[in-house]
Amino acid sequence: MLRPLLPALRSGLADLLAEQDAHDGHLQVVVATGDDLTRSLPDGTHPPAVPVGAAEARTALPAKLRPLGGPDLRGGAARLLGAVGDELAARDEADRPERVVVLLVGEGAVGDTSAVRERIVHQQSTYAWEFVLVDVTTGTIPAAAGARAAASGENRGEGGDAAVAVAERPAGDGAERFGVPVTATITAGPGAAGVTAALSAASAFVTRARDGRSHEPVDGFSDDERAAAGVPDTRPGWRRLLRLA
C-alpha cells in the first residue's frame, strides 16, 4: 500500500537525520527493518541493535525502506524497543543518553496493542523516553502494509550522546495509538507532500525533545503542522488503483 509513498518516506527521513545530525551533541542511529525484526540468529536470538552515525544511516535508507513482508507496527515496535533497551543497558552509565525519542512511521496498528502499549508506557514513565507517531494513510481500505519506525534520541548537552532508532512495519487504520499521546501523533497523507510535511514536523518535535529535560512535556504538533500533513492524493485514479507513484 505504501509503495507510492516510498520516495517521500526515504527523502523525508533522510532530511530528518540530516537536521538532527546538525543539532548540538553526538547523534547515534539504530536502523531496523522488517527483515531485521523477523530474522533470528542461529542460537534463536534476534539481531542486536547496532548504533551507527547519521551519515551511515542515511546511506542505508534507500535499501532499507522498501516494500517487505514482516511484523506489523505492534510487533516491530516491541522488538525495536527491546533491542534498543538492551543495547543501552549494556553501556556504562556515563555512555547512555539522557533521553531517547522514538519516532514510529507507518500505517497505525490495529487489534490487540496491549503488549506494546505497556512497554511504551513503561519506557515513558521509567526512562523518560519520548514517543511520536507519524501515522501514514494511503486513503485505501485498512489492510496490513509496510512501514517504518524511527527512533531518535537526544543529546546530553556539550559533548553529549544521542540514540536514534528506525524500525519497519505496521498494519491498520491508526485507530489504536498504543500508548503514543494524541499530542505526539500526526496523520500524514495520503499525498506524498503530506508525508514530507509530517516528517518535517516530526523532526521539529525531535528537536524540541532534545532541547528539553527528562520528564518535561514536549510541545505537540500544531494545527498548522497537522493541516500541512493532511494533503490529498492527487494521482489519477488509475495510478492509485495500480498503486503507482
Secondary structure, DSSP 8 states (H G I E B T S, - for coil): --GGGHHHHHHHHHHHHHHHHTSSSB--EEE--HHHHH---TTS-------B-HHHHHHHHHHHSS------HHHHHHHHHHHHHHHHHTS-GGGS-S-EEEEEEES---S--HHHHHHHHHHHHHH--EEEEEEE--SS---B---EEEEEE---STT-B--EEEE---BS-S---TT--GGGEEEE-SSHHHHHHHHHHHHHHHHHHHHS-TT-------HHHHHHH-----S-HHHHHTT--
